[in-house]
Amino acid sequence: MFTGLVQELGKVTDIKVGETSAILTIEAPISVRGISKGDSVAIDGVCLTAIAITDSTFAADVMVQTLRVTTLGKLVKGSPVNVELSARLDSLMGGHIVQGHVDGIAEVVERAPGEKWEKFVVRIPAHLSQFVVNQGSIALDGVSLTVGEMNDAKNEVTVWLIPETLAKTNLSQKVIGDTVNIEVDVLAKYVQRLISKAANHE
């Protein structure tokens, strides 16, 4: 489990793609201090398992299917990636509950810098809009954000990025037309499931 609070902006240093899986090597000198072999690490919001660690890098296995259904398939050497270690039970809970299980891919459709905040708008898959509400939580490339506006007609979600988020995540480098991994609030998915099951038994 994660909280959506990115701890480091890492960099892809190597990608080896096989028939059924790939190995990503990420340079993240701060994060590797807290990573052991077998630990879960979120890369752009995707939960992966560390399989090797050096003084400044770690490697992680990625299924080819994961490359196809997330933005990890678009990574190249040098790509910046958001890195978050799994949450600890003895630490403060910032952000919101993020599982690292990507629900879909969203497209960046608008960016509008402001004096203190930047407007950042993405278009999400239509079937996920039911899980997004104003002032609710959403994770974009693993970054925990609060929904500022929800345009149901266009399936567009607006969030506001503070300077800290822009400085410490790869969202600052996204341009119109780029894609980001999206994970909706797991609590909303549970509620929808319960309501659906109850309706089917009436």
C-alpha positions in Angstrom: 0.0 0.0 0.0 1.1 3.6 -0.7 0.0 7.1 0.1 0.6 8.9 -3.1 3.3 11.1 -1.6 6.2 10.8 -4.1 9.5 10.5 -2.3 11.9 11.0 -5.2 12.0 11.8 -8.9 14.0 8.9 -10.3 15.3 8.2 -13.8 15.2 5.1 -16.0 18.7 4.0 -16.7 18.0 0.7 -18.4 15.1 -1.3 -19.9 15.4 -5.0 -20.8 12.2 -6.4 -22.5 11.7 -10.2 -22.8 8.8 -12.3 -24.1 6.7 -12.2 -20.9 8.4 -9.6 -18.7 10.7 -6.7 -18.6 13.3 -5.4 -16.1 13.4 -1.7 -15.4 16.4 -0.2 -13.7 15.8 3.1 -11.9 18.3 5.6 -10.6 17.0 6.8 -7.2 19.8 7.3 -4.7 17.6 8.6 -1.9 15.0 5.8 -2.2 17.4 2.9 -2.4 18.5 3.5 1.2 15.1 2.2 2.2 14.6 -0.6 -0.3 15.4 -4.3 0.2 15.1 -7.1 -2.3 11.5 -8.1 -2.5 10.1 -4.8 -1.4 7.2 -3.1 -3.2 8.0 0.1 -4.9 5.6 2.4 -6.8 6.9 3.7 -10.1 4.6 6.3 -11.7 1.8 4.7 -9.5 2.5 1.1 -10.6 3.3 -1.3 -7.8 6.5 -3.3 -8.7 8.8 -5.6 -6.8 12.5 -4.7 -6.4 14.7 -7.6 -7.5 18.2 -6.0 -7.2 19.7 -2.9 -5.5 22.9 -1.0 -5.8 24.2 2.1 -4.1 22.1 4.4 -6.4 19.8 2.2 -8.4 17.2 -0.6 -8.1 15.8 -3.0 -10.7 12.2 -4.2 -10.8 10.3 -6.9 -12.8 7.4 -5.7 -14.9 5.0 -8.1 -16.7 4.6 -7.3 -20.4 0.8 -7.0 -19.8 1.6 -4.2 -17.3 3.6 -2.4 -20.0 0.6 -2.6 -22.3 -2.0 -1.3 -19.9 0.0 1.5 -18.1 2.3 4.3 -19.3 5.3 2.2 -18.2 5.4 0.8 -21.8 6.3 4.3 -23.0 9.3 4.7 -20.8 12.8 5.1 -22.4 16.2 5.5 -21.0 16.3 8.8 -19.3 12.6 9.0 -18.6 11.8 10.7 -15.2 9.6 8.6 -12.9 7.9 9.1 -9.6 9.2 6.8 -6.9 7.4 6.0 -3.7 8.3 3.3 -1.2 5.4 1.3 0.4 3.7 2.9 3.4 4.8 2.1 7.0 2.2 1.6 9.7 4.2 3.6 12.2 4.4 6.8 10.0 2.0 9.7 9.4 -0.7 8.9 6.8 -0.5 11.7 4.2 -2.2 11.6 0.8 -4.7 8.8 0.6 -4.8 5.0 0.2 -3.1 4.1 -3.1 -2.7 0.5 -4.0 -0.5 0.8 -7.0 -3.1 -1.0 -9.1 -3.6 1.3 -12.1 -7.3 1.6 -13.3 -6.6 3.2 -16.6 -4.7 5.8 -18.6 -5.7 9.5 -18.7 -4.7 12.1 -21.3 -3.5 15.6 -20.3 -5.8 18.1 -22.1 -5.0 21.4 -20.4 -2.4 23.1 -18.3 -2.8 26.7 -17.0 -0.1 28.1 -14.8 -1.2 30.5 -12.0 0.4 32.7 -9.4 0.6 29.9 -6.8 -1.3 27.0 -8.3 -1.3 25.3 -11.7 -4.5 24.0 -13.2 -3.9 20.5 -14.6 -6.7 18.8 -16.5 -6.9 15.2 -17.7 -9.5 13.2 -19.7 -10.1 9.9 -18.0 -11.8 6.7 -19.4 -15.6 7.1 -19.3 -16.1 4.0 -17.1 -14.0 5.5 -14.4 -15.9 8.8 -14.0 -18.4 7.2 -11.6 -15.6 6.8 -9.1 -14.5 10.5 -9.2 -16.2 13.2 -7.1 -15.4 16.9 -6.4 -13.0 17.2 -3.4 -12.4 13.5 -3.6 -9.0 11.8 -4.0 -7.3 10.6 -7.2 -3.8 9.4 -8.1 -2.1 10.6 -11.3 1.2 8.8 -12.0 1.1 7.8 -8.3 0.7 11.3 -7.0 -2.1 11.8 -4.5 -4.3 14.7 -5.6 -7.6 16.3 -4.6 -10.2 16.6 -7.4 -10.9 20.3 -7.9 -13.6 19.9 -10.6 -15.3 17.0 -12.4 -16.7 17.6 -15.9 -19.0 14.5 -16.5 -19.9 15.6 -20.0 -16.3 15.5 -21.1 -15.0 13.0 -18.5 -12.4 15.6 -17.5 -10.9 15.9 -14.1 -9.2 19.1 -12.9 -6.6 19.1 -10.2 -4.5 22.0 -8.9 -0.7 21.5 -8.6 1.2 23.3 -5.9 4.9 24.3 -6.4 6.0 21.4 -4.2 4.3 18.9 -6.4 5.7 20.4 -9.6 9.2 20.5 -8.1 9.2 16.9 -6.9 7.2 14.9 -9.5 7.3 14.3 -13.2 3.9 16.0 -13.6 5.7 19.3 -14.2 7.1 17.8 -17.4 3.8 16.6 -18.9 2.5 18.4 -22.0 -0.8 18.4 -23.7 -1.4 15.0 -25.2 0.9 13.1 -22.8 -0.6 10.3 -20.8 -0.6 9.5 -17.1 -1.6 6.4 -15.0 -4.8 6.9 -13.1 -5.9 5.1 -10.0 -9.3 6.1 -8.6 -10.1 6.0 -4.9 -10.4 2.3 -3.8 -13.1 3.2 -1.3 -15.3 4.5 -4.1 -14.8 1.2 -5.9 -15.9 -0.8 -2.9 -19.0 1.3 -2.4 -20.0 0.9 -6.0 -19.5 -2.9 -5.7 -21.6 -3.1 -2.6 -24.4 -1.0 -4.2 -24.3 -3.1 -7.4 -24.5 -6.4 -5.5 -27.3 -5.1 -3.3 -29.3 -4.0 -6.3 -28.9 -7.4 -8.0 -30.4 -9.1 -4.9 -33.5 -6.9 -4.8 
